[in-house]
Amino acid sequence: MIDIRPRASLAHRDHSWLDTRYHFSFFDYHDPARMGWGALRVWNDDRIAAKSGFAPHSHSDMEIVTFVHSGAITHEDSLGNRGRTGAGDVQVMSAGTGITHAESNLEDEETTLFQLWIVPDRAGEQPSWGQREFPRSERARGFTILASGDPQSDDALPIRADARVLAATLGAGQSATWQADPTRHQYLVLINGRLRINGHEAGARDGVAITGEDGIVVEAIDDAVELVLVDSR
């Protein structure tokens, strides 16, 4: 089953400093048909104005993955962590028993990013934060695993969930394959361009909900197409 969810069908909120689209129910948007997909609970497509950001706020028992695709985001938290995550790179925050953090765009340009929330397999553990660079050149060879519940085997950032977050960058006519388990759930979003997913066409910022597929073959229609995929229980 492949369900294309056009960008225009997503909930949209414009707060001047933050222009965002919600793939699933979030904050003041509630749709019983879009409460998550597998362990994936939130996928927000954010555009954050220069010199602005999210004031300190708290989370608990959630795996929060941020993929930056332009600009940069600077993180500060109650554990004393501070770091800047730039375009193409990823940060992961395991909220655990509780953590307070702020996310700021300190740049002179707009920052665009995906923020994903994944429900953890276990609760009550100590919070943590980490980041890592993932060069686009690596993703040009196909899917690269960015974050994983099996981080050592996958050479990825750790999350406390039976899930993987992947990305790929493809030139026109190029394809990549993910050997999916049909009992699991996959959710894919394009950053730019057009793509075919098992023969179904999707465009920039569309969401694609997938389950029941033995494999996922993505083929770029346009050049330099970037995408992010979550595979979860």
NUDREN-682080 format. One line per 2 residues: number of its first residue (from 1); their letters; for each residue x negated, y negated, z of N, C-alpha, C. Coordinates in pm, whole numbers, m for minus. Example, Ala and Ser with C-alpha at 12.3 -4.5 7.8 and 13.67 -1.06 7.14 Angstrom:
2
1) AS) m1319/569/780/m1230/450/780/m1320/330/780  m1285/225/708/m1367/106/714/m1290/m3/787
//
This chain:
233
1) MI) m84/119/0/0/0/0/m88/m124/0  m65/m210/m97/m138/m337/m107/m37/m450/m116
3) DI) m41/m539/m19/54/m651/m10/m24/m781/m26  m3/m849/m139/m67/m978/m163/15/m1087/m94
5) RP) m51/m1165/m10/16/m1273/63/m42/m1407/15  27/m1471/m81/m28/m1593/m140/m54/m1702/m35
7) RA) m155/m1780/m60/m191/m1890/31/m71/m1978/62  13/m2003/m38/128/m2090/m18/229/m2032/80
9) SL) 225/m1901/102/320/m1838/195/273/m1842/339  149/m1886/363/94/m1888/498/141/m2013/573
11) AH) 152/m2000/704/186/m2117/786/76/m2221/775  116/m2348/763/20/m2457/743/40/m2563/849
13) RD) m69/m2606/911/m65/m2714/1007/m177/m2812/975  m144/m2942/971/m243/m3046/945/m244/m3140/1064
15) HS) m353/m3134/1142/m366/m3216/1262/m463/m3332/1239  m482/m3369/1116/m575/m3475/1074/m719/m3426/1084
17) WL) m770/m3399/1203/m907/m3350/1217/m918/m3202/1183  m806/m3130/1193/m802/m2986/1165/m689/m2956/1068
19) DT) m725/m2901/952/m627/m2853/855/m640/m2701/853  m533/m2630/889/m545/m2487/908/m427/m2411/850
21) RY) m454/m2287/811/m349/m2195/769/m360/m2068/852  m244/m2018/898/m238/m1900/982/m191/m1781/898
23) HF) m271/m1676/894/m228/m1554/826/m131/m1474/912  m140/m1492/1044/m52/m1421/1137/3/m1519/1240
25) SF) 104/m1476/1314/165/m1561/1416/57/m1615/1510  66/m1747/1536/m36/m1812/1617/18/m1945/1666
27) FD) m11/m1977/1790/26/m2105/1850/178/m2128/1836  219/m2230/1759/363/m2257/1748/429/m2185/1631
29) YH) 354/m2101/1560/409/m2028/1445/437/m1885/1488  561/m1840/1469/597/m1704/1506/675/m1639/1392
31) DP) 621/m1529/1340/688/m1450/1237/677/m1305/1279  789/m1241/1318/783/m1101/1364/721/m1007/1262
33) AR) 725/m1043/1133/669/m957/1029/518/m977/1015  464/m1080/1080/320/m1109/1069/262/m1132/1208
35) MG) 259/m1024/1285/206/m1029/1421/63/m974/1430  8/m936/1317/m125/m878/1312/m128/m766/1211
37) WG) m244/m702/1199/m261/m592/1103/m363/m497/1162  m317/m382/1211/m405/m296/1287/m450/m368/1413
39) AL) m580/m361/1443/m633/m430/1560/m657/m579/1535  m644/m622/1409/m662/m763/1375/m539/m842/1418
41) RV) m557/m939/1506/m443/m1014/1559/m432/m1154/1501  m544/m1219/1471/m543/m1357/1422/m642/m1370/1307
43) WN) m601/m1443/1203/m693/m1485/1096/m654/m1627/1060  m734/m1723/1105/m708/m1863/1077/m810/m1916/977
45) DD) m761/m1990/880/m842/m2051/774/m851/m2200/807  m963/m2243/865/m976/m2376/923/m1064/m2467/838
47) RI) m1020/m2593/829/m1101/m2700/773/m1114/m2805/884  m1236/m2827/930/m1261/m2913/1046/m1336/m3037/1000
49) AA) m1278/m3153/1026/m1338/m3278/982/m1472/m3302/1049  m1557/m3380/983/m1688/m3415/1039/m1672/m3483/1174
51) KS) m1765/m3455/1264/m1770/m3518/1396/m1641/m3494/1476  m1589/m3374/1468/m1469/m3340/1545/m1480/m3193/1587
53) GF) m1377/m3142/1653/m1382/m3003/1692/m1287/m2969/1804  m1298/m2847/1853/m1210/m2794/1957/m1270/m2825/2094
55) AP) m1192/m2892/2179/m1235/m2920/2315/m1247/m2790/2394  m1316/m2792/2509/m1331/m2670/2588/m1197/m2604/2619
57) HS) m1191/m2472/2598/m1071/m2394/2625/m1115/m2251/2654  m1025/m2172/2711/m1064/m2041/2762/m996/m1927/2688
59) HS) m1064/m1811/2689/m1012/m1687/2633/m1048/m1572/2726  m974/m1462/2713/m1011/m1339/2781/m967/m1221/2696
61) DM) m1041/m1110/2710/m1009/m983/2644/m968/m999/2497  m1058/m1059/2420/m1040/m1073/2275/m1178/m1082/2211
63) EI) m1193/m1017/2095/m1315/m1028/2015/m1291/m1135/1910  m1370/m1243/1915/m1348/m1358/1828/m1469/m1371/1735
65) VT) m1443/m1353/1606/m1547/m1355/1504/m1526/m1479/1417  m1631/m1557/1400/m1624/m1678/1318/m1720/m1666/1201
67) FV) m1665/m1677/1080/m1743/m1672/957/m1738/m1811/895  m1853/m1877/887/m1861/m2014/834/m1892/m2007/686
69) HS) m1810/m2073/602/m1843/m2071/459/m1885/m2205/402  m1874/m2314/477/m1940/m2439/440/m1957/m2523/565
71) GA) m2062/m2606/565/m2090/m2685/684/m2150/m2601/794  m2115/m2633/918/m2167/m2559/1033/m2079/m2586/1154
73) IT) m2081/m2494/1248/m2008/m2510/1374/m2107/m2492/1488  m2096/m2577/1591/m2183/m2567/1708/m2102/m2519/1827
75) HE) m2150/m2414/1889/m2082/m2346/2000/m2150/m2378/2133  m2069/m2404/2237/m2117/m2416/2374/m2019/m2343/2464
77) DS) m2070/m2270/2565/m1978/m2196/2651/m2022/m2198/2797  m1934/m2142/2881/m1954/m2144/3026/m2065/m2050/3072
79) LG) m2118/m1967/2981/m2232/m1883/3013/m2365/m1955/2992  m2358/m2076/2935/m2479/m2151/2905/m2530/m2132/2764
81) NR) m2457/m2058/2683/m2497/m2038/2543/m2471/m2164/2462  m2560/m2192/2369/m2539/m2301/2273/m2605/m2261/2143
83) GR) m2533/m2275/2032/m2591/m2238/1904/m2515/m2298/1788  m2587/m2318/1679/m2528/m2372/1555/m2521/m2260/1453
85) TG) m2402/m2235/1399/m2380/m2132/1298/m2350/m2201/1165  m2437/m2178/1067/m2426/m2246/939/m2355/m2162/834
87) AG) m2344/m2218/715/m2269/m2155/606/m2324/m2016/574  m2234/m1920/563/m2271/m1783/531/m2305/m1699/652
89) DV) m2312/m1761/769/m2352/m1690/890/m2232/m1664/981  m2256/m1587/1086/m2147/m1534/1168/m2181/m1549/1316
91) QV) m2078/m1578/1396/m2092/m1570/1540/m1980/m1481/1596  m2011/m1413/1706/m1914/m1325/1772/m1909/m1361/1919
93) MS) m1788/m1379/1972/m1769/m1400/2115/m1678/m1291/2169  m1730/m1212/2261/m1650/m1114/2331/m1603/m1181/2460
95) AG) m1474/m1214/2466/m1424/m1296/2576/m1422/m1221/2709  m1403/m1089/2704/m1410/m1008/2825/m1324/m1061/2938
97) TG) m1382/m1068/3058/m1308/m1111/3176/m1274/m1260/3175  m1332/m1334/3081/m1298/m1475/3068/m1419/m1562/3036
99) IT) m1400/m1652/2940/m1507/m1743/2900/m1443/m1873/2851  m1507/m1984/2881/m1462/m2115/2832/m1564/m2163/2730
101) HA) m1515/m2210/2616/m1608/m2255/2512/m1552/m2375/2437  m1640/m2445/2370/m1604/m2555/2279/m1669/m2527/2145
103) ES) m1600/m2564/2037/m1652/m2547/1902/m1647/m2683/1833  m1763/m2734/1792/m1770/m2870/1738/m1835/m2871/1600
105) NL) m1780/m2954/1514/m1845/m2982/1386/m1926/m3110/1405  m2054/m3098/1431/m2141/m3213/1454/m2201/m3266/1324
107) ED) m2163/m3205/1213/m2221/m3240/1083/m2159/m3368/1028  m2218/m3418/920/m2166/m3536/850/m2069/m3496/739
109) EE) m2036/m3368/733/m1946/m3317/630/m1842/m3225/694  m1736/m3200/620/m1633/m3107/664/m1693/m2966/678
111) TT) m1645/m2892/777/m1681/m2752/793/m1558/m2667/763  m1578/m2560/686/m1469/m2465/661/m1512/m2328/712
113) LF) m1417/m2258/773/m1449/m2129/833/m1324/m2044/847  m1348/m1913/861/m1245/m1819/902/m1271/m1784/1048
115) QL) m1167/m1789/1131/m1179/m1736/1266/m1084/m1618/1281  m1141/m1506/1324/m1068/m1380/1335/m1065/m1337/1481
117) WI) m948/m1293/1527/m937/m1236/1661/m901/m1088/1646  m978/m1004/1713/m958/m859/1707/m935/m808/1849
119) VP) m831/m728/1867/m797/m676/1998/m902/m571/2039  m965/m587/2155/m1070/m492/2196/m1011/m358/2238
121) DR) m1096/m255/2234/m1056/m122/2279/m1056/m111/2431  m1132/m198/2496/m1145/m190/2640/m1146/m332/2697
123) AG) m1088/m345/2815/m1075/m475/2881/m1163/m479/3005  m1177/m599/3060/m1243/m615/3188/m1394/m613/3186
125) EQ) m1457/m623/3070/m1603/m626/3063/m1654/m770/3066  m1783/m784/3090/m1842/m917/3098/m1839/m986/2961
127) PS) m1814/m1116/2958/m1813/m1188/2830/m1954/m1200/2772  m1960/m1222/2641/m2089/m1240/2575/m2069/m1319/2447
129) WG) m2181/m1369/2393/m2177/m1445/2267/m2306/m1417/2190  m2295/m1414/2058/m2413/m1397/1974/m2388/m1446/1834
131) QR) m2495/m1470/1759/m2483/m1515/1622/m2594/m1453/1539  m2576/m1455/1407/m2676/m1397/1318/m2662/m1456/1179
133) EF) m2775/m1470/1111/m2776/m1515/972/m2752/m1395/880  m2672/m1417/777/m2647/m1314/675/m2664/m1379/538
135) PR) m2784/m1374/480/m2809/m1441/353/m2714/m1394/243  m2669/m1488/163/m2579/m1453/53/m2643/m1352/m42
137) SE) m2775/m1356/m54/m2844/m1262/m143/m2821/m1118/m101  m2806/m1092/27/m2779/m956/75/m2638/m912/37
139) RA) m2544/m1005/47/m2404/m971/16/m2382/m953/m134  m2476/m1000/m217/m2462/m986/m361/m2478/m841/m406
141) RG) m2528/m756/m318/m2545/m615/m353/m2420/m533/m320  m2318/m598/m272/m2194/m528/m234/m2153/m569/m95
143) FT) m2076/m484/m29/m2028/m515/104/m2142/m509/206  m2151/m612/290/m2241/m615/403/m2158/m618/531
145) IL) m2192/m532/626/m2118/m529/752/m2174/m638/843  m2087/m728/886/m2127/m843/967/m2112/m815/1116
147) AS) m2002/m751/1154/m1974/m721/1293/m1909/m584/1299  m1940/m509/1407/m1895/m370/1409/m1885/m318/1552
149) GD) m1793/m225/1572/m1785/m153/1697/m1896/m52/1712  m1972/m27/1605/m2089/61/1607/m2207/m19/1553
151) PQ) m2252/m119/1628/m2347/m216/1573/m2483/m159/1538  m2530/m59/1611/m2662/m4/1582/m2663/71/1449
153) SD) m2561/153/1427/m2554/226/1300/m2532/133/1183  m2454/27/1204/m2418/m63/1095/m2512/m183/1083
155) DA) m2609/m198/1176/m2701/m311/1175/m2621/m442/1167  m2534/m460/1267/m2441/m572/1266/m2426/m630/1406
157) LP) m2359/m745/1415/m2325/m800/1544/m2225/m707/1615  m2234/m695/1748/m2145/m602/1819/m2009/m661/1852
159) IR) m1906/m581/1836/m1774/m612/1887/m1722/m491/1962  m1632/m515/2058/m1581/m407/2142/m1447/m357/2088
161) AD) m1451/m315/1963/m1329/m270/1896/m1365/m170/1787  m1271/m82/1757/m1288/13/1648/m1257/m60/1518
163) AR) m1351/m143/1476/m1329/m230/1360/m1462/m269/1301  m1457/m311/1175/m1573/m367/1107/m1528/m493/1034
165) VL) m1614/m593/1033/m1594/m714/954/m1702/m715/848  m1661/m727/720/m1754/m718/608/m1739/m839/517
167) AA) m1841/m863/434/m1834/m969/334/m1907/m924/209  m1869/m984/97/m1935/m957/m31/m1930/m1081/m118
169) TL) m2028/m1095/m205/m2030/m1200/m306/m2052/m1133/m441  m1961/m1158/m536/m1964/m1087/m664/m1961/m1184/m782
171) GA) m2038/m1152/m884/m2031/m1227/m1009/m1918/m1174/m1095  m1878/m1251/m1193/m1768/m1211/m1282/m1796/m1073/m1341
173) GQ) m1699/m983/m1328/m1711/m848/m1381/m1777/m750/m1285  m1840/m799/m1181/m1902/m711/m1083/m1797/m654/m987
175) SA) m1826/m536/m934/m1732/m473/m843/m1806/m418/m722  m1731/m393/m616/m1782/m329/m495/m1673/m237/m442
177) TW) m1716/m131/m374/m1622/m31/m325/m1640/m13/m175  m1528/m8/m104/m1529/26/38/m1452/157/54
179) QA) m1518/258/110/m1456/390/127/m1361/385/246  m1239/347/219/m1140/327/325/m1081/459/372
181) DP) m1038/460/497/m961/570/553/m814/532/540  m731/611/475/m591/573/453/m509/558/580
183) TR) m561/609/693/m487/593/819/m519/460/887  m616/385/835/m657/260/896/m597/140/821
185) HQ) m626/23/872/m573/m101/815/m689/m188/767  m674/m245/649/m772/m339/596/m700/m470/563
187) YL) m770/m581/587/m716/m712/551/m828/m791/486  m801/m847/368/m902/m913/286/m857/m1053/252
189) VL) m950/m1148/257/m922/m1286/216/m1035/m1334/127  m1001/m1394/14/m1100/m1455/m75/m1131/m1595/m27
191) IN) m1257/m1632/m33/m1296/m1769/m5/m1274/m1856/m129  m1301/m1799/m244/m1289/m1875/m369/m1266/m1777/m484
193) GR) m1221/m1831/m597/m1210/m1751/m719/m1095/m1652/m718  m1101/m1560/m816/m997/m1458/m833/m1061/m1320/m832
195) LR) m982/m1223/m785/m1033/m1090/m762/m923/m988/m791  m963/m870/m836/m870/m758/m844/m902/m660/m732
197) IN) m800/m617/m661/m814/m519/m553/m733/m397/m592  m801/m289/m629/m733/m169/m681/m631/m206/m789
199) GH) m671/m301/m874/m588/m341/m987/m491/m455/m959  m476/m497/m833/m385/m607/m797/m465/m737/m790
201) EA) m415/m842/m853/m489/m967/m859/m453/m1059/m743  m556/m1121/m683/m538/m1219/m577/m628/m1338/m605
203) GA) m587/m1453/m550/m662/m1576/m572/m721/m1631/m444  m787/m1745/m457/m856/m1808/m345/m762/m1831/m228
205) RD) m805/m1788/m111/m737/m1806/17/m609/m1723/30  m580/m1636/m68/m471/m1540/m50/m515/m1436/54
207) GV) m419/m1379/123/m445/m1266/211/m400/m1138/144  m470/m1029/168/m435/m900/110/m431/m797/223
209) AI) m311/m747/254/m294/m645/358/m293/m508/291  m376/m416/341/m396/m286/277/m385/m176/381
211) TG) m318/m68/346/m322/55/425/m282/170/334  m319/291/374/m282/409/295/m368/430/172
213) ED) m479/357/159/m565/369/42/m691/451/77  m729/543/m13/m849/624/8/m976/545/m17
215) GI) m967/443/m99/m1082/359/m130/m1034/224/m177  m1116/123/m158/m1081/m12/m201/m1189/m58/m300
217) VV) m1147/m82/m424/m1238/m131/m527/m1201/m276/m557  m1295/m366/m535/m1272/m508/m565/m1357/m545/m686
219) EA) m1297/m619/m778/m1366/m661/m900/m1345/m811/m920  m1455/m884/m933/m1447/m1029/m950/m1402/m1065/m1091
221) ID) m1305/m1154/m1099/m1261/m1209/m1227/m1344/m1333/m1260  m1368/m1415/m1158/m1449/m1535/m1173/m1590/m1509/m1122
223) DA) m1677/m1607/m1141/m1815/m1593/m1096/m1829/m1637/m951  m1925/m1579/m881/m1961/m1614/m744/m1841/m1608/m649
225) VE) m1762/m1504/m661/m1646/m1484/m574/m1694/m1430/m439  m1652/m1496/m332/m1686/m1450/m196/m1560/m1402/m126
227) LV) m1574/m1296/m47/m1459/m1241/24/m1502/m1187/158  m1406/m1181/251/m1427/m1122/382/m1320/m1016/402
229) LV) m1359/m902/458/m1270/m787/477/m1282/m738/621  m1167/m708/683/m1166/m644/814/m1104/m506/798
231) DS) m1173/m405/851/m1124/m268/852/m1109/m229/999  m986/m192/1040/m963/m162/1181/m868/m44/1196
233) R) m861/8/1315/m773/119/1345/m627/80/1322
//
